[in-house]
Amino acid sequence: MTNKNEAFAPQLQEYQESLIKLSVLLYQIDGKVTLSEQDYFDEMVDNMEWRSGISKPAFINDAIHQARQAIDSNEASEFVRSLGDSLNLDAARTLEVAMELMHVDGERSEEEVDLLALLANRILARGLVA
């Protein structure tokens, strides 16, 4: 691995962690988790190179807890905003994952549409234009 890739690894890890948190929030926001959403999420996570002292399963369990707290306290938008800097590392991929997660179960809830609009128009806007 080159030095450039070594320097990039922490940012990439942070991006992947934020993408997992966002994905968990998006598949839970409508109050139901479908098998198709879970399959998409599992495949996405399985394809991630993981370089953390925390195992993927432990991280995902914590992400689920954080997402549930955000949803239960009506702070989903704030939760997504808190991930913004990391998610902009690959804004196009982030938006692609978000759209696919919302599409894969065949319906979009009002909450999903609102979060997608926030994500595309506010949080990822600078990364999508650059």
N, C-alpha and C positions, 0 to 999 in steps of 0.2 A: 504494500500500500504506500502511496506517495505521501509526502508531507502535506500537500494540499488536501488530500482526502482525510488525513488524520485531523487536521484543523477543522474540517467540515463535519466530522462525526458528531461532536456534541450538539451542533445546530440541527443536524439531521435527526438525532435521537429526540431532541426537544420537539421538533416538528411532528415526528411520529407519535409521541406521547399526546400532543395536543390534538392530532387527528383522531386518535383513539377516543379521547374525551369528548370531542365534538360528535363523533359517530355514535357513541353510547347515548349521548343526550338526544340526538336526532331520532334514534330508533325507539327511545323511551317516551318522547315528548307527547305522543298521542295516546299514551296509556296502555298500549298493547304492543307486544313484540311478536312479530310473525317469524315463521321458520325461514322465509326467504330473506328477511332482514338479517337474521342471525347467521344464515349461510354466507351472505355477502360480507358481513363483518368478519366472520371467522376466516374466510379466504383472504381478505385484505390483511388481517393481522398475521396470518400464517406466512404471508409473503414479505413481511417486514424483517429486515436485519435488526436484531435487538442487541444493544450494547448498554446495558444498565445493570446496576447492582441489584435491582428489583426484577424478579421474574415477570414475564408477560402476564401469566395468570394472576399474580398478586397485584400487578399494576391495573389490570382490567377490573378486578374486584373493587379496587379503590376508586377507579373512574366511574364505575356503576354507582357507588355510594355517593360520590360528589355530584353526579348528574341527578340522582334522586333527590338529594338535598336542594339543588338548584330548582328543580321542577316543583317540589313540594312547597318551597318558599317563594314561588313566582319570581325567581331570579335567573331564568334561563338566558335571557338576553345579556345580563351582566356576565354570566358564566362564559358565553360565547365571546363577548368582548375581551375577557381576560386571556383568551387564547389567541387573540388577533395577531400579535407580533410573530409568534411562532408559526401560525398558519400561513402567514404571508411568505414564508420561505418558498412555498410552492402553491401559490394562490390558485392556479388553474387546476391542479390535482385536488386541492381541497374542495373547490366548487364542484368538480366532477364527482367526488365521493359523496358529498352532501346531496347532490341531485339524484344520484343513483340510489342512495339509501331511501330517499323520499319516494322514488318511483317504484322500487322493487316490490313493495307490498300492494301496489295497484291503486292506492288512494293517498291523497295528501290532506292532512288535517289543517285547520286554520293556524294552529301553532307552528306546524312545519313550514307553511308558506311564509309566515311572519319571520321565522328564523332564517329561512333561505334569503328573503329580501334583505334582512339585516346583514347577513353574511356577504352577499353579492354587492350590495349598494354602499355599505359602510365599511365593514371590516376588511374585506378583500379588494376593495376598489383600487387602492394604490398598487397592489401586487398584480392585478389583472391588467392594468394600464401599462405598467412598466415593461 
